[in-house]
Structures are given as C-alpha cells and as structure tokens.
C-alpha cells in the first residue's frame, strides 16, 4: 500500500510531543550548538531571546525522533491488521526550513506531518517521491518550526 493511500494529502498526522527541559537544551547545545543563549540561563537572559532556548537544530532533530517513533508503531499496527506498510527509503533533502519562534526551557512541542504531494520517478520505475509539510507547535498553539521534506518510497 502506498503512503498517499494511507495518509491522503488533507490528513495531518500527529507524531508526538517533546518536552524541552533546561537540561536537555544545555546537553544538546554542549554537543552541537554551543551558543551562550543555548548553554547558560543567565547569558540567555541578556540575549535577544531573553531566556534559555533550544537550538533550532534540536527542534528539527526532535521532529525526526518523533516521526521515527511514530513510524515504528505504525508499521507494527499495519502488520497486525494484515496491511503491508509502505517501504520508505532515504530522504534526498528538505527545503524551506523556518524556525519561527524560540523554544524555551519548559516548552512542549507537538510535531505533525501532512503529505502534500507524491509522484512517480520517471528515472526509477517503481519509486515515488513523497513530499510532506512538517510542523512543530508549542503548548500555546504557536508554530515554532516548519519545513518541507522529501522521502523516497519503493513499491
């Protein structure tokens, strides 16, 4: 079964929620984005953000973690129902990544994906390119991250 058949382009799928604790923000920043407003609450207070906030890369990576957790559960559900799940492959990339507002220590971000297009690849019979709009929304209902992703699907 194709992904677009399971999840038509008007269906917004909730993937999961991540809590951004001060500890997780600092731990991520120490490894991957050591800017003062991600590492130190006092330094962050005096920055443009006026508080400790997560790296945009952390908010984006958290979307991927939620998607993968969701997909593992979804594959198990489909198998249990006797449905062959779509075979998703690697992603050839993404576009229009936007970090719309800071994710502060204590925020909860819920992630979503919505299919927006699927097309067969003329150069590779039996393969499709799926395009999705992906979003992260904080506990106040405000979007914090959006991007469009592509993923290959194999028949």
Rosetta constraint file for C-alpha pairs under 8 A:
AtomPair CA 1 CA 5 HARMONIC 6.78 0.50
AtomPair CA 1 CA 6 HARMONIC 7.37 0.50
AtomPair CA 1 CA 83 HARMONIC 7.40 0.50
AtomPair CA 1 CA 84 HARMONIC 6.16 0.50
AtomPair CA 1 CA 85 HARMONIC 6.13 0.50
AtomPair CA 1 CA 86 HARMONIC 5.67 0.50
AtomPair CA 2 CA 6 HARMONIC 6.67 0.50
AtomPair CA 2 CA 85 HARMONIC 7.68 0.50
AtomPair CA 2 CA 86 HARMONIC 5.35 0.50
AtomPair CA 2 CA 153 HARMONIC 7.98 0.50
AtomPair CA 2 CA 155 HARMONIC 7.67 0.50
AtomPair CA 3 CA 7 HARMONIC 5.98 0.50
AtomPair CA 3 CA 8 HARMONIC 8.00 0.50
AtomPair CA 3 CA 85 HARMONIC 7.94 0.50
AtomPair CA 3 CA 86 HARMONIC 5.62 0.50
AtomPair CA 3 CA 153 HARMONIC 7.97 0.50
AtomPair CA 4 CA 8 HARMONIC 5.04 0.50
AtomPair CA 4 CA 9 HARMONIC 6.98 0.50
AtomPair CA 4 CA 115 HARMONIC 7.13 0.50
AtomPair CA 4 CA 118 HARMONIC 6.92 0.50
AtomPair CA 7 CA 11 HARMONIC 5.97 0.50
AtomPair CA 7 CA 115 HARMONIC 7.04 0.50
AtomPair CA 8 CA 115 HARMONIC 6.63 0.50
AtomPair CA 9 CA 114 HARMONIC 6.31 0.50
AtomPair CA 9 CA 115 HARMONIC 4.60 0.50
AtomPair CA 9 CA 116 HARMONIC 5.05 0.50
AtomPair CA 9 CA 117 HARMONIC 6.93 0.50
AtomPair CA 10 CA 114 HARMONIC 7.02 0.50
AtomPair CA 10 CA 115 HARMONIC 7.30 0.50
AtomPair CA 10 CA 116 HARMONIC 7.79 0.50
AtomPair CA 11 CA 114 HARMONIC 5.99 0.50
AtomPair CA 11 CA 115 HARMONIC 7.32 0.50
AtomPair CA 12 CA 112 HARMONIC 6.51 0.50
AtomPair CA 12 CA 113 HARMONIC 5.86 0.50
AtomPair CA 12 CA 114 HARMONIC 4.68 0.50
AtomPair CA 12 CA 115 HARMONIC 7.78 0.50
AtomPair CA 13 CA 112 HARMONIC 5.39 0.50
AtomPair CA 13 CA 113 HARMONIC 5.30 0.50
AtomPair CA 13 CA 114 HARMONIC 6.18 0.50
AtomPair CA 14 CA 110 HARMONIC 7.41 0.50
AtomPair CA 14 CA 111 HARMONIC 6.09 0.50
AtomPair CA 14 CA 112 HARMONIC 4.56 0.50
AtomPair CA 14 CA 113 HARMONIC 6.82 0.50
AtomPair CA 15 CA 66 HARMONIC 5.53 0.50
AtomPair CA 15 CA 67 HARMONIC 5.65 0.50
AtomPair CA 15 CA 69 HARMONIC 7.95 0.50
AtomPair CA 15 CA 70 HARMONIC 5.64 0.50
AtomPair CA 15 CA 110 HARMONIC 7.34 0.50
AtomPair CA 15 CA 111 HARMONIC 5.41 0.50
AtomPair CA 15 CA 112 HARMONIC 5.36 0.50
AtomPair CA 15 CA 113 HARMONIC 7.26 0.50
AtomPair CA 16 CA 66 HARMONIC 5.46 0.50
AtomPair CA 16 CA 67 HARMONIC 7.73 0.50
AtomPair CA 16 CA 70 HARMONIC 7.34 0.50
AtomPair CA 16 CA 110 HARMONIC 5.61 0.50
AtomPair CA 16 CA 111 HARMONIC 5.67 0.50
AtomPair CA 16 CA 112 HARMONIC 7.62 0.50
AtomPair CA 17 CA 66 HARMONIC 7.36 0.50
AtomPair CA 17 CA 108 HARMONIC 6.51 0.50
AtomPair CA 17 CA 109 HARMONIC 5.39 0.50
AtomPair CA 17 CA 110 HARMONIC 4.09 0.50
AtomPair CA 17 CA 111 HARMONIC 6.21 0.50
AtomPair CA 18 CA 62 HARMONIC 7.10 0.50
AtomPair CA 18 CA 108 HARMONIC 5.58 0.50
AtomPair CA 18 CA 109 HARMONIC 5.34 0.50
AtomPair CA 18 CA 110 HARMONIC 6.47 0.50
AtomPair CA 19 CA 106 HARMONIC 6.72 0.50
AtomPair CA 19 CA 107 HARMONIC 5.99 0.50
AtomPair CA 19 CA 108 HARMONIC 4.38 0.50
AtomPair CA 19 CA 109 HARMONIC 6.52 0.50
AtomPair CA 20 CA 24 HARMONIC 6.27 0.50
AtomPair CA 20 CA 25 HARMONIC 6.46 0.50
AtomPair CA 20 CA 54 HARMONIC 7.43 0.50
AtomPair CA 20 CA 103 HARMONIC 7.60 0.50
AtomPair CA 20 CA 104 HARMONIC 7.19 0.50
AtomPair CA 20 CA 105 HARMONIC 5.52 0.50
AtomPair CA 20 CA 106 HARMONIC 5.53 0.50
AtomPair CA 20 CA 107 HARMONIC 5.49 0.50
AtomPair CA 20 CA 108 HARMONIC 6.13 0.50
AtomPair CA 20 CA 109 HARMONIC 7.79 0.50
AtomPair CA 21 CA 25 HARMONIC 6.26 0.50
AtomPair CA 21 CA 105 HARMONIC 5.03 0.50
AtomPair CA 21 CA 106 HARMONIC 5.19 0.50
AtomPair CA 21 CA 107 HARMONIC 7.43 0.50
AtomPair CA 22 CA 26 HARMONIC 6.16 0.50
AtomPair CA 22 CA 52 HARMONIC 7.23 0.50
AtomPair CA 22 CA 105 HARMONIC 4.79 0.50
AtomPair CA 22 CA 106 HARMONIC 6.94 0.50
AtomPair CA 23 CA 27 HARMONIC 6.00 0.50
AtomPair CA 24 CA 28 HARMONIC 6.08 0.50
AtomPair CA 25 CA 29 HARMONIC 6.12 0.50
AtomPair CA 25 CA 38 HARMONIC 6.43 0.50
AtomPair CA 25 CA 39 HARMONIC 7.44 0.50
AtomPair CA 25 CA 53 HARMONIC 6.96 0.50
AtomPair CA 25 CA 54 HARMONIC 5.17 0.50
AtomPair CA 25 CA 55 HARMONIC 7.37 0.50
AtomPair CA 25 CA 58 HARMONIC 7.86 0.50
AtomPair CA 25 CA 105 HARMONIC 7.12 0.50
AtomPair CA 26 CA 30 HARMONIC 6.02 0.50
AtomPair CA 26 CA 38 HARMONIC 5.97 0.50
AtomPair CA 26 CA 39 HARMONIC 4.88 0.50
AtomPair CA 26 CA 40 HARMONIC 7.45 0.50
AtomPair CA 26 CA 54 HARMONIC 7.95 0.50
AtomPair CA 27 CA 31 HARMONIC 6.69 0.50
AtomPair CA 28 CA 32 HARMONIC 6.01 0.50
AtomPair CA 28 CA 33 HARMONIC 7.16 0.50
AtomPair CA 28 CA 55 HARMONIC 7.93 0.50
AtomPair CA 28 CA 58 HARMONIC 6.96 0.50
AtomPair CA 29 CA 33 HARMONIC 4.38 0.50
AtomPair CA 29 CA 34 HARMONIC 4.79 0.50
AtomPair CA 29 CA 35 HARMONIC 7.12 0.50
AtomPair CA 29 CA 38 HARMONIC 5.75 0.50
AtomPair CA 29 CA 39 HARMONIC 6.09 0.50
AtomPair CA 29 CA 54 HARMONIC 7.73 0.50
AtomPair CA 29 CA 55 HARMONIC 6.81 0.50
AtomPair CA 30 CA 34 HARMONIC 5.18 0.50
AtomPair CA 30 CA 39 HARMONIC 6.86 0.50
AtomPair CA 33 CA 38 HARMONIC 7.44 0.50
AtomPair CA 33 CA 55 HARMONIC 6.61 0.50
AtomPair CA 34 CA 38 HARMONIC 6.63 0.50
AtomPair CA 34 CA 39 HARMONIC 6.36 0.50
AtomPair CA 35 CA 39 HARMONIC 6.32 0.50
AtomPair CA 36 CA 40 HARMONIC 5.73 0.50
AtomPair CA 36 CA 43 HARMONIC 5.89 0.50
AtomPair CA 36 CA 44 HARMONIC 6.29 0.50
AtomPair CA 37 CA 41 HARMONIC 6.93 0.50
AtomPair CA 37 CA 43 HARMONIC 6.00 0.50
AtomPair CA 37 CA 44 HARMONIC 3.94 0.50
AtomPair CA 37 CA 45 HARMONIC 7.72 0.50
AtomPair CA 37 CA 47 HARMONIC 6.55 0.50
AtomPair CA 37 CA 49 HARMONIC 7.39 0.50
AtomPair CA 37 CA 51 HARMONIC 7.08 0.50
AtomPair CA 37 CA 52 HARMONIC 5.52 0.50
AtomPair CA 37 CA 53 HARMONIC 6.40 0.50
AtomPair CA 38 CA 44 HARMONIC 7.04 0.50
AtomPair CA 38 CA 52 HARMONIC 5.74 0.50
AtomPair CA 38 CA 53 HARMONIC 5.50 0.50
AtomPair CA 38 CA 54 HARMONIC 5.81 0.50
AtomPair CA 38 CA 55 HARMONIC 6.42 0.50
AtomPair CA 39 CA 44 HARMONIC 7.81 0.50
AtomPair CA 39 CA 52 HARMONIC 7.39 0.50
AtomPair CA 40 CA 44 HARMONIC 5.99 0.50
AtomPair CA 40 CA 52 HARMONIC 6.73 0.50
AtomPair CA 41 CA 45 HARMONIC 6.14 0.50
AtomPair CA 41 CA 51 HARMONIC 6.19 0.50
AtomPair CA 41 CA 52 HARMONIC 4.95 0.50
AtomPair CA 42 CA 46 HARMONIC 6.95 0.50
AtomPair CA 42 CA 51 HARMONIC 7.79 0.50
AtomPair CA 43 CA 47 HARMONIC 6.63 0.50
AtomPair CA 44 CA 48 HARMONIC 7.88 0.50
AtomPair CA 44 CA 49 HARMONIC 6.63 0.50
AtomPair CA 44 CA 50 HARMONIC 5.69 0.50
AtomPair CA 44 CA 51 HARMONIC 4.75 0.50
AtomPair CA 44 CA 52 HARMONIC 5.08 0.50
AtomPair CA 44 CA 53 HARMONIC 7.69 0.50
AtomPair CA 45 CA 49 HARMONIC 7.14 0.50
AtomPair CA 45 CA 50 HARMONIC 4.13 0.50
AtomPair CA 45 CA 51 HARMONIC 4.52 0.50
AtomPair CA 45 CA 52 HARMONIC 7.00 0.50
AtomPair CA 46 CA 50 HARMONIC 5.76 0.50
AtomPair CA 46 CA 51 HARMONIC 7.71 0.50
AtomPair CA 47 CA 51 HARMONIC 7.39 0.50
AtomPair CA 49 CA 53 HARMONIC 7.38 0.50
AtomPair CA 49 CA 102 HARMONIC 7.27 0.50
AtomPair CA 51 CA 104 HARMONIC 6.88 0.50
AtomPair CA 51 CA 105 HARMONIC 7.99 0.50
AtomPair CA 52 CA 104 HARMONIC 5.83 0.50
AtomPair CA 52 CA 105 HARMONIC 5.95 0.50
AtomPair CA 53 CA 102 HARMONIC 6.08 0.50
AtomPair CA 53 CA 103 HARMONIC 5.31 0.50
AtomPair CA 53 CA 104 HARMONIC 4.12 0.50
AtomPair CA 53 CA 105 HARMONIC 5.79 0.50
AtomPair CA 54 CA 58 HARMONIC 6.36 0.50
AtomPair CA 54 CA 59 HARMONIC 6.92 0.50
AtomPair CA 54 CA 102 HARMONIC 7.06 0.50
AtomPair CA 54 CA 103 HARMONIC 5.46 0.50
AtomPair CA 54 CA 104 HARMONIC 6.19 0.50
AtomPair CA 54 CA 105 HARMONIC 7.22 0.50
AtomPair CA 55 CA 59 HARMONIC 6.59 0.50
AtomPair CA 56 CA 60 HARMONIC 6.25 0.50
AtomPair CA 56 CA 99 HARMONIC 6.23 0.50
AtomPair CA 56 CA 102 HARMONIC 7.93 0.50
AtomPair CA 56 CA 145 HARMONIC 7.94 0.50
AtomPair CA 57 CA 61 HARMONIC 5.97 0.50
AtomPair CA 58 CA 62 HARMONIC 5.98 0.50
AtomPair CA 59 CA 63 HARMONIC 6.61 0.50
AtomPair CA 59 CA 103 HARMONIC 7.68 0.50
AtomPair CA 59 CA 136 HARMONIC 7.85 0.50
AtomPair CA 59 CA 145 HARMONIC 7.24 0.50
AtomPair CA 60 CA 64 HARMONIC 6.83 0.50
AtomPair CA 60 CA 145 HARMONIC 7.23 0.50
AtomPair CA 61 CA 65 HARMONIC 6.38 0.50
AtomPair CA 62 CA 66 HARMONIC 6.21 0.50
AtomPair CA 63 CA 67 HARMONIC 6.11 0.50
AtomPair CA 63 CA 111 HARMONIC 5.93 0.50
AtomPair CA 63 CA 135 HARMONIC 7.99 0.50
AtomPair CA 63 CA 136 HARMONIC 7.23 0.50
AtomPair CA 64 CA 68 HARMONIC 6.10 0.50
AtomPair CA 65 CA 69 HARMONIC 6.19 0.50
AtomPair CA 66 CA 70 HARMONIC 6.02 0.50
AtomPair CA 66 CA 111 HARMONIC 7.11 0.50
AtomPair CA 67 CA 71 HARMONIC 6.00 0.50
AtomPair CA 68 CA 72 HARMONIC 6.18 0.50
AtomPair CA 69 CA 73 HARMONIC 6.54 0.50
AtomPair CA 70 CA 74 HARMONIC 6.05 0.50
AtomPair CA 71 CA 75 HARMONIC 5.98 0.50
AtomPair CA 72 CA 76 HARMONIC 6.41 0.50
AtomPair CA 73 CA 77 HARMONIC 6.21 0.50
AtomPair CA 74 CA 78 HARMONIC 6.12 0.50
AtomPair CA 75 CA 79 HARMONIC 6.14 0.50
AtomPair CA 75 CA 85 HARMONIC 5.87 0.50
AtomPair CA 76 CA 80 HARMONIC 6.14 0.50
AtomPair CA 77 CA 81 HARMONIC 6.34 0.50
AtomPair CA 78 CA 82 HARMONIC 6.28 0.50
AtomPair CA 78 CA 83 HARMONIC 4.96 0.50
AtomPair CA 78 CA 84 HARMONIC 6.59 0.50
AtomPair CA 78 CA 85 HARMONIC 6.06 0.50
AtomPair CA 79 CA 83 HARMONIC 5.36 0.50
AtomPair CA 79 CA 84 HARMONIC 6.20 0.50
AtomPair CA 79 CA 85 HARMONIC 7.05 0.50
AtomPair CA 86 CA 153 HARMONIC 6.99 0.50
AtomPair CA 86 CA 154 HARMONIC 7.44 0.50
AtomPair CA 86 CA 155 HARMONIC 7.59 0.50
AtomPair CA 87 CA 153 HARMONIC 5.60 0.50
AtomPair CA 87 CA 154 HARMONIC 5.35 0.50
AtomPair CA 87 CA 155 HARMONIC 6.91 0.50
AtomPair CA 88 CA 151 HARMONIC 6.85 0.50
AtomPair CA 88 CA 152 HARMONIC 5.87 0.50
AtomPair CA 88 CA 153 HARMONIC 4.50 0.50
AtomPair CA 88 CA 154 HARMONIC 6.39 0.50
AtomPair CA 89 CA 151 HARMONIC 6.35 0.50
AtomPair CA 89 CA 152 HARMONIC 4.93 0.50
AtomPair CA 89 CA 153 HARMONIC 5.66 0.50
AtomPair CA 89 CA 154 HARMONIC 7.05 0.50
AtomPair CA 90 CA 151 HARMONIC 5.90 0.50
AtomPair CA 90 CA 152 HARMONIC 5.92 0.50
AtomPair CA 91 CA 149 HARMONIC 7.52 0.50
AtomPair CA 91 CA 150 HARMONIC 5.55 0.50
AtomPair CA 91 CA 151 HARMONIC 4.23 0.50
AtomPair CA 91 CA 152 HARMONIC 6.13 0.50
AtomPair CA 92 CA 150 HARMONIC 6.25 0.50
AtomPair CA 92 CA 151 HARMONIC 6.52 0.50
AtomPair CA 92 CA 152 HARMONIC 7.60 0.50
AtomPair CA 93 CA 149 HARMONIC 6.30 0.50
AtomPair CA 93 CA 150 HARMONIC 5.89 0.50
AtomPair CA 93 CA 151 HARMONIC 7.77 0.50
AtomPair CA 94 CA 147 HARMONIC 6.97 0.50
AtomPair CA 94 CA 148 HARMONIC 5.55 0.50
AtomPair CA 94 CA 149 HARMONIC 4.23 0.50
AtomPair CA 94 CA 150 HARMONIC 5.98 0.50
AtomPair CA 95 CA 147 HARMONIC 6.11 0.50
AtomPair CA 95 CA 148 HARMONIC 5.36 0.50
AtomPair CA 95 CA 149 HARMONIC 6.53 0.50
AtomPair CA 96 CA 146 HARMONIC 7.54 0.50
AtomPair CA 96 CA 147 HARMONIC 5.17 0.50
AtomPair CA 96 CA 148 HARMONIC 6.15 0.50
AtomPair CA 97 CA 145 HARMONIC 7.34 0.50
AtomPair CA 97 CA 146 HARMONIC 5.80 0.50
AtomPair CA 97 CA 147 HARMONIC 4.25 0.50
AtomPair CA 97 CA 148 HARMONIC 7.05 0.50
AtomPair CA 98 CA 145 HARMONIC 5.58 0.50
AtomPair CA 98 CA 146 HARMONIC 5.36 0.50
AtomPair CA 98 CA 147 HARMONIC 6.31 0.50
AtomPair CA 99 CA 144 HARMONIC 5.81 0.50
AtomPair CA 99 CA 145 HARMONIC 4.56 0.50
AtomPair CA 99 CA 146 HARMONIC 6.80 0.50
AtomPair CA 100 CA 143 HARMONIC 6.62 0.50
AtomPair CA 100 CA 144 HARMONIC 4.80 0.50
AtomPair CA 100 CA 145 HARMONIC 5.62 0.50
AtomPair CA 100 CA 146 HARMONIC 7.70 0.50
AtomPair CA 101 CA 143 HARMONIC 7.42 0.50
AtomPair CA 101 CA 144 HARMONIC 4.97 0.50
AtomPair CA 101 CA 145 HARMONIC 7.53 0.50
AtomPair CA 102 CA 144 HARMONIC 6.67 0.50
AtomPair CA 103 CA 107 HARMONIC 6.22 0.50
AtomPair CA 103 CA 138 HARMONIC 7.67 0.50
AtomPair CA 103 CA 144 HARMONIC 6.91 0.50
AtomPair CA 107 CA 138 HARMONIC 6.56 0.50
AtomPair CA 107 CA 139 HARMONIC 6.69 0.50
AtomPair CA 108 CA 138 HARMONIC 5.60 0.50
AtomPair CA 108 CA 139 HARMONIC 5.52 0.50
AtomPair CA 109 CA 136 HARMONIC 5.88 0.50
AtomPair CA 109 CA 137 HARMONIC 5.28 0.50
AtomPair CA 109 CA 138 HARMONIC 4.35 0.50
AtomPair CA 109 CA 139 HARMONIC 6.34 0.50
AtomPair CA 110 CA 136 HARMONIC 5.50 0.50
AtomPair CA 110 CA 137 HARMONIC 5.29 0.50
AtomPair CA 110 CA 138 HARMONIC 6.34 0.50
AtomPair CA 110 CA 139 HARMONIC 7.67 0.50
AtomPair CA 111 CA 134 HARMONIC 7.44 0.50
AtomPair CA 111 CA 135 HARMONIC 5.62 0.50
AtomPair CA 111 CA 136 HARMONIC 4.37 0.50
AtomPair CA 111 CA 137 HARMONIC 6.43 0.50
AtomPair CA 112 CA 134 HARMONIC 5.69 0.50
AtomPair CA 112 CA 135 HARMONIC 5.19 0.50
AtomPair CA 112 CA 136 HARMONIC 6.40 0.50
AtomPair CA 113 CA 132 HARMONIC 6.32 0.50
AtomPair CA 113 CA 133 HARMONIC 5.72 0.50
AtomPair CA 113 CA 134 HARMONIC 4.45 0.50
AtomPair CA 113 CA 135 HARMONIC 6.43 0.50
AtomPair CA 114 CA 132 HARMONIC 5.33 0.50
AtomPair CA 114 CA 133 HARMONIC 5.21 0.50
AtomPair CA 114 CA 134 HARMONIC 6.48 0.50
AtomPair CA 115 CA 130 HARMONIC 7.30 0.50
AtomPair CA 115 CA 131 HARMONIC 6.05 0.50
AtomPair CA 115 CA 132 HARMONIC 4.23 0.50
AtomPair CA 115 CA 133 HARMONIC 6.36 0.50
AtomPair CA 116 CA 130 HARMONIC 7.87 0.50
AtomPair CA 116 CA 131 HARMONIC 5.70 0.50
AtomPair CA 116 CA 132 HARMONIC 5.16 0.50
AtomPair CA 116 CA 133 HARMONIC 6.52 0.50
AtomPair CA 117 CA 130 HARMONIC 5.83 0.50
AtomPair CA 117 CA 131 HARMONIC 5.08 0.50
AtomPair CA 117 CA 132 HARMONIC 6.92 0.50
AtomPair CA 118 CA 128 HARMONIC 6.50 0.50
AtomPair CA 118 CA 129 HARMONIC 5.55 0.50
AtomPair CA 118 CA 130 HARMONIC 4.34 0.50
AtomPair CA 118 CA 131 HARMONIC 6.19 0.50
AtomPair CA 119 CA 128 HARMONIC 5.33 0.50
AtomPair CA 119 CA 129 HARMONIC 5.41 0.50
AtomPair CA 119 CA 130 HARMONIC 6.69 0.50
AtomPair CA 120 CA 125 HARMONIC 7.40 0.50
AtomPair CA 120 CA 126 HARMONIC 7.34 0.50
AtomPair CA 120 CA 127 HARMONIC 5.91 0.50
AtomPair CA 120 CA 128 HARMONIC 4.17 0.50
AtomPair CA 120 CA 129 HARMONIC 6.32 0.50
AtomPair CA 121 CA 125 HARMONIC 6.32 0.50
AtomPair CA 121 CA 126 HARMONIC 7.65 0.50
AtomPair CA 121 CA 127 HARMONIC 5.71 0.50
AtomPair CA 121 CA 128 HARMONIC 5.37 0.50
AtomPair CA 121 CA 129 HARMONIC 6.65 0.50
AtomPair CA 126 CA 154 HARMONIC 6.08 0.50
AtomPair CA 126 CA 155 HARMONIC 5.23 0.50
AtomPair CA 127 CA 152 HARMONIC 6.82 0.50
AtomPair CA 127 CA 153 HARMONIC 5.62 0.50
AtomPair CA 127 CA 154 HARMONIC 4.70 0.50
AtomPair CA 127 CA 155 HARMONIC 6.18 0.50
AtomPair CA 128 CA 152 HARMONIC 5.79 0.50
AtomPair CA 128 CA 153 HARMONIC 5.10 0.50
AtomPair CA 128 CA 154 HARMONIC 6.57 0.50
AtomPair CA 129 CA 150 HARMONIC 6.53 0.50
AtomPair CA 129 CA 151 HARMONIC 5.92 0.50
AtomPair CA 129 CA 152 HARMONIC 4.86 0.50
AtomPair CA 129 CA 153 HARMONIC 6.33 0.50
AtomPair CA 130 CA 150 HARMONIC 5.49 0.50
AtomPair CA 130 CA 151 HARMONIC 5.30 0.50
AtomPair CA 130 CA 152 HARMONIC 6.19 0.50
AtomPair CA 130 CA 153 HARMONIC 7.00 0.50
AtomPair CA 131 CA 148 HARMONIC 6.74 0.50
AtomPair CA 131 CA 149 HARMONIC 5.59 0.50
AtomPair CA 131 CA 150 HARMONIC 4.52 0.50
AtomPair CA 131 CA 151 HARMONIC 6.64 0.50
AtomPair CA 132 CA 148 HARMONIC 5.50 0.50
AtomPair CA 132 CA 149 HARMONIC 5.37 0.50
AtomPair CA 132 CA 150 HARMONIC 6.54 0.50
AtomPair CA 133 CA 146 HARMONIC 7.24 0.50
AtomPair CA 133 CA 147 HARMONIC 6.01 0.50
AtomPair CA 133 CA 148 HARMONIC 4.60 0.50
AtomPair CA 133 CA 149 HARMONIC 6.66 0.50
AtomPair CA 134 CA 146 HARMONIC 5.51 0.50
AtomPair CA 134 CA 147 HARMONIC 5.34 0.50
AtomPair CA 134 CA 148 HARMONIC 5.96 0.50
AtomPair CA 134 CA 149 HARMONIC 7.26 0.50
AtomPair CA 135 CA 143 HARMONIC 6.92 0.50
AtomPair CA 135 CA 144 HARMONIC 7.62 0.50
AtomPair CA 135 CA 145 HARMONIC 5.62 0.50
AtomPair CA 135 CA 146 HARMONIC 4.46 0.50
AtomPair CA 135 CA 147 HARMONIC 6.76 0.50
AtomPair CA 136 CA 143 HARMONIC 5.75 0.50
AtomPair CA 136 CA 144 HARMONIC 5.57 0.50
AtomPair CA 136 CA 145 HARMONIC 5.08 0.50
AtomPair CA 136 CA 146 HARMONIC 6.52 0.50
AtomPair CA 137 CA 141 HARMONIC 5.68 0.50
AtomPair CA 137 CA 142 HARMONIC 5.29 0.50
AtomPair CA 137 CA 143 HARMONIC 4.22 0.50
AtomPair CA 137 CA 144 HARMONIC 5.55 0.50
AtomPair CA 137 CA 145 HARMONIC 7.28 0.50
AtomPair CA 138 CA 142 HARMONIC 5.43 0.50
AtomPair CA 138 CA 143 HARMONIC 6.34 0.50
AtomPair CA 138 CA 144 HARMONIC 6.53 0.50
